[in-house]
Amino acid sequence: MLSSAVSRGKVRSLLSLSRRLSTNQPGSPDGTQHPLPETSAPLPHSEPEPRQRWRPKKDPSECSIFLFPGQGSQFVGMGRGLLKYPNVKEMFTVAHKVLGYDLLSLCLEGPEEELMKTVHCQPAVFVTSLAAVERLNQENPKAIETCVAAAGFSVGEFAALVFSGAMNYAEALYAVKVRAEAMQKASELVPSGMLSVIGRPQAQYKYACLQAKKHCSSLGMEEPVCSVANYLFPDGRVIAGHQKALDFLQQNSRNLHFMRTKPLPVSGAFHTELMQSATEPLREVLRQVEIRRPEISVYSNVDGKRYMNETQIRKQLVKQLVSPVKWEQTLHEIFERTQGTKFPHTYELGPGKQLGSTLQKCNRKAFTNYTHVEVTAYED
């Protein structure tokens, strides 16, 4: 049966590598070699899984779709209760070796200010989300077997690609580490940030950004940046850029027809051109990792479309850093169907329920089949 074969392939590609890496690094018979690969050295990889390129038409209500959250969803205590599921301890053991610090301890105990840092929270969300896959696989294996599509928000896209069999767990985690470090470094170059905005129907977000940039120019700032960084749901946006531009938007929110503005607890203007300096380190590490064609549909943040090949994945993951996350468009692409067609089961795997909230605002009918897979222990 195709779905079972694909499922087994995905679980193997995610976890057999973990098991091997946790005991023995490639090229080090005794397992004592330092696990972090140098950027000039090839990264460890496993054999690609066999793929079937044709699949029969399925009843949507018998299928599942996975959504993986991004930065901002993290909280101290996430992962508690997941360690009892198969392979999760090994995943955190591998993470310790790849990252060089105890990610599990940081997730469970904090301190919060350390977990919130870009360099830490991106790997934390990535690993915890894939640990949630293990929980779902234990409690509802059919959801894993019948998964036909996945999407992830920003760093969540790496988790989606690992689940799809396109990337290996340890390699993807190393790429996330490099990405997070490069984004942290870029965010420290200038005072910048991100602003969550809910607007009235007449709000014009690009016009608002233009006005903010004009204001910054009038203050003598050269090449001010202010643009939509996330398309979340109808009238829900995140705008990012120089801090002075965001201050202008908040001070003039009523004139710009914004109902609510809220600064996000992040260190920089992600998904704007202020992240340009982070693109080369990510591009370099993605040249080294093995990337395969996904075994299920995986959707890109850059354009909301399905990835078609390995080259496209490498290109779009880099472009994602300086391009807006088109999440609303992605949800429409995944869930749009003709009247009367059934909807698949949707699972959000990872900390927080923000993606479920955006799904509810974009497609209420699809949301009726939504489930959040908890990353903490259920109450007894």
C-alpha positions as CSV (number, residue, x, y, z in Angstrom):
1,M,0.0,0.0,0.0
2,L,1.5,3.3,-1.1
3,S,0.7,5.4,2.0
4,S,2.2,2.9,4.3
5,A,5.3,2.6,2.2
6,V,5.7,6.4,2.1
7,S,5.1,6.6,5.9
8,R,7.7,4.0,6.6
9,G,10.2,5.8,4.4
10,K,9.5,9.1,6.2
11,V,9.9,7.6,9.6
12,R,13.1,5.9,8.6
13,S,14.6,9.0,7.0
14,L,13.8,11.0,10.1
15,L,14.9,8.6,12.8
16,S,17.4,6.0,11.5
17,L,19.8,8.8,11.0
18,S,19.2,10.0,14.6
19,R,19.9,6.6,15.9
20,R,23.2,6.3,14.0
21,L,24.4,9.8,14.7
22,S,23.7,9.4,18.4
23,T,26.1,6.5,18.7
24,N,28.6,6.9,15.9
25,Q,29.5,9.8,13.6
26,P,30.3,9.0,10.0
27,G,34.1,8.8,9.7
28,S,34.6,8.2,13.4
29,P,34.5,4.5,14.3
30,D,34.5,5.1,18.0
31,G,31.9,7.9,17.9
32,T,34.3,10.4,19.6
33,Q,34.8,12.7,16.7
34,H,33.3,16.2,17.1
35,P,29.9,16.0,15.5
36,L,29.6,19.6,14.2
37,P,30.6,19.6,10.5
38,E,32.9,22.4,9.3
39,T,31.2,24.5,6.6
40,S,33.8,23.3,4.1
41,A,33.4,19.6,4.9
42,P,30.6,17.4,3.6
43,L,27.8,16.7,6.0
44,P,26.6,13.3,7.1
45,H,23.9,11.7,5.0
46,S,21.9,8.5,4.7
47,E,20.8,6.6,1.7
48,P,17.8,8.2,-0.1
49,E,14.6,6.4,0.4
50,P,12.9,4.8,-2.7
51,R,10.0,6.8,-4.0
52,Q,6.8,6.0,-5.9
53,R,5.9,8.7,-8.3
54,W,2.3,7.7,-8.9
55,R,-0.5,7.6,-6.4
56,P,-4.1,6.8,-6.7
57,K,-6.8,9.4,-6.1
58,K,-7.9,9.5,-2.5
59,D,-10.9,10.6,-0.5
60,P,-9.9,13.9,1.1
61,S,-11.6,13.0,4.4
62,E,-9.3,10.0,4.6
63,C,-6.1,12.1,4.2
64,S,-4.2,14.3,6.6
65,I,-2.2,17.6,6.2
66,F,0.6,18.6,8.6
67,L,1.4,22.2,9.6
68,F,4.6,23.1,11.4
69,P,4.9,26.4,13.4
70,G,7.8,28.9,13.3
71,Q,9.7,31.2,15.6
72,G,7.5,32.9,18.2
73,S,5.6,29.8,19.1
74,Q,8.2,28.6,21.7
75,F,7.7,28.5,25.4
76,V,9.6,27.2,28.4
77,G,8.3,23.7,29.2
78,M,7.7,22.6,25.6
79,G,8.8,19.0,25.0
80,R,7.7,17.9,28.6
81,G,5.9,14.7,28.2
82,L,7.3,13.8,24.8
83,L,10.4,12.0,26.0
84,K,8.4,8.8,26.7
85,Y,7.6,8.4,23.0
86,P,10.0,6.4,20.8
87,N,13.0,8.1,19.3
88,V,12.4,11.5,21.0
89,K,15.3,11.2,23.5
90,E,17.6,10.2,20.6
91,M,16.5,13.3,18.6
92,F,17.4,15.6,21.5
93,T,20.7,13.6,21.9
94,V,21.6,14.3,18.3
95,A,20.5,17.9,18.7
96,H,23.0,18.3,21.6
97,K,25.8,17.0,19.4
98,V,24.9,19.1,16.3
99,L,24.2,22.3,18.2
100,G,26.8,22.0,20.9
101,Y,24.5,22.8,23.8
102,D,21.7,21.0,25.8
103,L,18.6,21.9,23.8
104,L,16.4,19.7,25.9
105,S,17.3,21.4,29.1
106,L,16.7,24.8,27.4
107,C,13.3,23.8,26.2
108,L,12.2,22.3,29.5
109,E,13.7,24.7,32.0
110,G,14.7,27.9,30.1
111,P,15.8,30.5,31.1
112,E,13.1,32.1,28.9
113,E,15.4,35.0,27.7
114,E,17.8,32.4,26.3
115,L,15.0,30.3,24.6
116,M,13.6,33.5,23.0
117,K,16.9,34.2,21.3
118,T,16.8,33.6,17.5
119,V,19.9,31.3,17.7
120,H,18.1,29.0,20.2
121,C,14.4,29.2,19.5
122,Q,14.6,28.2,15.8
123,P,16.4,24.8,16.6
124,A,14.1,24.4,19.6
125,V,10.9,24.8,17.5
126,F,12.3,22.6,14.8
127,V,13.2,19.7,17.1
128,T,10.1,19.9,19.3
129,S,7.8,19.9,16.2
130,L,9.4,16.7,14.9
131,A,9.1,15.2,18.4
132,A,5.4,16.0,18.2
133,V,5.4,13.8,15.0
134,E,6.6,11.0,17.1
135,R,3.8,11.5,19.5
136,L,1.2,11.5,16.7
137,N,2.8,8.4,15.2
138,Q,2.4,6.6,18.5
139,E,-1.1,7.7,19.3
140,N,-2.6,7.9,15.7
141,P,-0.3,6.2,13.2
142,K,-3.0,6.4,10.5
143,A,-2.6,10.2,10.5
144,I,1.1,9.7,9.6
145,E,0.3,7.0,7.0
146,T,-2.3,9.1,5.2
147,C,-0.5,12.5,5.2
148,V,-0.5,13.9,1.7
149,A,0.8,17.4,2.2
150,A,2.8,19.6,4.6
151,A,3.7,23.2,5.1
152,G,5.7,25.1,7.7
153,F,5.9,28.7,8.8
154,S,9.4,30.1,8.2
155,V,11.7,27.7,10.1
156,G,8.8,25.3,10.2
157,E,9.4,24.7,6.5
158,F,12.5,22.7,7.4
159,A,10.5,20.4,9.7
160,A,8.0,19.9,6.8
161,L,10.8,19.0,4.5
162,V,12.3,16.5,6.9
163,F,8.9,14.9,7.4
164,S,8.5,14.6,3.7
165,G,11.8,12.8,3.2
166,A,13.4,15.7,1.4
167,M,16.0,16.3,4.0
168,N,17.6,14.3,6.8
169,Y,17.0,15.3,10.4
170,A,20.6,16.0,11.5
171,E,21.5,17.8,8.3
172,A,18.4,19.9,8.4
173,L,19.0,20.8,12.0
174,Y,22.6,21.9,11.1
175,A,21.1,24.1,8.4
176,V,18.7,25.6,10.9
177,K,21.5,26.3,13.3
178,V,23.5,28.1,10.5
179,R,20.3,30.0,9.5
180,A,19.4,31.1,13.0
181,E,23.0,32.3,13.7
182,A,23.1,34.2,10.4
183,M,19.6,35.8,11.1
184,Q,20.7,36.7,14.7
185,K,23.8,38.4,13.3
186,A,21.9,40.3,10.6
187,S,19.4,41.5,13.1
188,E,22.1,43.0,15.3
189,L,23.3,45.3,12.5
190,V,20.6,47.9,12.8
191,P,17.7,48.6,15.2
192,S,14.8,46.8,13.6
193,G,11.8,44.6,14.4
194,M,8.4,43.2,13.4
195,L,4.9,44.6,14.1
196,S,1.7,42.5,14.0
197,V,-1.1,44.4,12.4
198,I,-4.8,43.8,12.1
199,G,-6.4,46.2,9.7
200,R,-9.8,47.4,8.7
201,P,-11.0,46.3,5.2
202,Q,-9.9,49.7,3.8
203,A,-6.3,49.4,5.2
204,Q,-3.6,49.6,2.5
205,Y,-0.5,47.9,3.9
206,K,1.9,48.8,1.0
207,Y,0.8,52.4,1.2
208,A,1.4,52.4,4.9
209,C,4.9,51.0,4.5
210,L,5.6,53.7,1.8
211,Q,4.5,56.4,4.2
212,A,6.7,55.0,7.0
213,K,9.7,54.9,4.6
214,K,9.1,58.6,3.6
215,H,9.0,59.5,7.3
216,C,12.3,57.7,7.9
217,S,13.9,59.5,4.9
218,S,12.7,62.8,6.3
219,L,14.7,62.0,9.4
220,G,17.8,61.6,7.2
221,M,17.8,57.8,7.2
222,E,19.3,56.3,4.0
223,E,17.4,53.4,2.3
224,P,14.8,52.8,5.0
225,V,13.2,49.3,5.0
226,C,9.5,48.7,5.8
227,S,7.5,46.0,4.1
228,V,5.0,43.2,4.7
229,A,6.9,40.3,6.1
230,N,4.0,37.8,6.8
231,Y,0.6,37.4,5.1
232,L,-1.3,35.6,7.9
233,F,-5.1,35.9,7.1
234,P,-7.5,38.4,5.6
235,D,-6.6,41.8,7.2
236,G,-3.8,40.1,9.3
237,R,-0.3,41.1,8.4
238,V,3.1,41.3,10.0
239,I,5.1,44.4,8.9
240,A,8.9,44.5,9.4
241,G,11.7,47.0,9.0
242,H,13.7,49.7,10.7
243,Q,12.5,50.4,14.2
244,K,11.7,54.1,13.4
245,A,9.4,53.0,10.5
246,L,7.5,50.6,12.9
247,D,7.2,53.4,15.5
248,F,5.7,55.6,12.8
249,L,3.1,52.9,11.9
250,Q,2.1,52.6,15.6
251,Q,1.8,56.3,16.1
252,N,-0.3,56.7,13.0
253,S,-2.3,53.5,13.2
254,R,-5.7,55.2,13.3
255,N,-5.0,57.2,10.1
256,L,-3.7,54.1,8.4
257,H,-6.9,52.1,9.3
258,F,-5.1,49.7,11.6
259,M,-7.4,48.3,14.3
260,R,-4.5,46.8,16.3
261,T,-0.7,46.9,16.3
262,K,1.5,44.8,18.5
263,P,5.3,44.6,18.4
264,L,6.6,41.0,18.2
265,P,9.2,39.7,20.6
266,V,11.8,39.0,17.9
267,S,15.3,40.5,17.4
268,G,15.0,41.7,13.9
269,A,13.2,42.4,10.6
270,F,12.9,38.8,9.3
271,H,11.7,38.2,5.8
272,T,12.8,41.6,4.6
273,E,15.9,42.8,2.7
274,L,17.5,43.6,6.1
275,M,18.2,39.8,6.2
276,Q,20.3,40.0,3.0
277,S,23.5,39.3,4.9
278,A,22.1,36.0,6.2
279,T,21.4,34.6,2.8
280,E,25.0,33.5,1.9
281,P,25.7,31.4,5.0
282,L,22.4,29.6,4.4
283,R,23.0,29.2,0.7
284,E,26.5,27.7,1.5
285,V,25.2,25.1,4.0
286,L,22.3,24.1,1.6
287,R,24.9,23.4,-1.1
288,Q,26.3,20.7,1.2
289,V,23.3,19.0,2.5
290,E,21.5,16.2,0.6
291,I,18.1,17.3,-0.6
292,R,15.7,15.0,-2.4
293,R,12.3,15.5,-4.0
294,P,9.6,15.4,-1.3
295,E,7.5,12.2,-1.1
296,I,4.4,14.3,-0.3
297,S,3.4,17.8,-1.4
298,V,5.4,20.5,0.5
299,Y,4.5,24.1,0.0
300,S,7.0,27.0,-0.2
301,N,6.5,30.2,1.9
302,V,7.9,32.3,-0.9
303,D,5.0,31.7,-3.4
304,G,2.6,29.3,-1.7
305,K,3.2,26.7,-4.4
306,R,4.3,23.1,-4.2
307,Y,8.0,22.3,-4.4
308,M,8.8,20.4,-7.6
309,N,12.5,19.5,-7.3
310,E,15.6,19.7,-5.2
311,T,17.0,22.8,-7.0
312,Q,13.9,24.7,-6.2
313,I,14.0,23.8,-2.5
314,R,17.6,25.1,-2.2
315,K,16.7,28.3,-4.0
316,Q,13.4,29.1,-2.2
317,L,14.8,28.4,1.3
318,V,17.4,31.1,0.8
319,K,14.9,33.5,-0.9
320,Q,12.5,32.9,2.0
321,L,14.8,34.9,4.3
322,V,14.3,38.2,2.4
323,S,10.8,37.5,1.1
324,P,7.4,37.7,2.9
325,V,5.9,34.5,4.2
326,K,2.8,34.0,2.1
327,W,1.0,31.9,4.7
328,E,-2.5,33.0,3.8
329,Q,-1.9,32.2,0.1
330,T,-0.4,28.8,1.1
331,L,-3.5,27.8,3.1
332,H,-5.7,28.8,0.1
333,E,-3.5,26.7,-2.2
334,I,-3.8,23.7,0.1
335,F,-7.4,23.9,1.2
336,E,-9.3,25.5,-1.7
337,R,-11.8,23.0,-3.2
338,T,-15.1,22.9,-5.0
339,Q,-18.4,23.2,-3.2
340,G,-19.4,20.0,-1.5
341,T,-15.8,18.5,-1.5
342,K,-14.7,17.0,1.8
343,F,-11.8,18.4,3.8
344,P,-8.7,16.5,5.1
345,H,-7.7,16.2,8.7
346,T,-5.3,19.0,9.6
347,Y,-2.7,18.6,12.4
348,E,-0.5,21.4,13.8
349,L,2.7,19.7,15.1
350,G,4.7,21.8,17.5
351,P,4.4,24.5,20.1
352,G,1.5,26.9,20.1
353,K,-1.8,27.0,18.1
354,Q,-1.2,30.0,15.9
355,L,-1.4,28.1,12.7
356,G,-4.8,26.7,13.7
357,S,-5.9,30.3,14.4
358,T,-4.8,31.4,10.9
359,L,-6.6,28.4,9.4
360,Q,-9.8,29.3,11.2
361,K,-9.7,32.8,9.8
362,C,-8.8,31.7,6.3
363,N,-11.1,28.6,6.0
364,R,-13.6,27.8,8.6
365,K,-14.7,24.5,7.0
366,A,-11.2,23.2,6.9
367,F,-10.7,24.2,10.5
368,T,-13.5,21.9,11.7
369,N,-11.1,19.0,11.1
370,Y,-8.1,20.7,12.9
371,T,-6.2,19.1,15.7
372,H,-3.2,20.4,17.7
373,V,-0.7,17.8,18.8
374,E,0.4,19.0,22.2
375,V,4.2,19.2,23.0
376,T,3.6,19.0,26.7
377,A,2.0,16.1,28.7
378,Y,-1.7,15.8,28.7
379,E,-3.4,16.2,32.1
380,D,-4.2,12.8,33.7
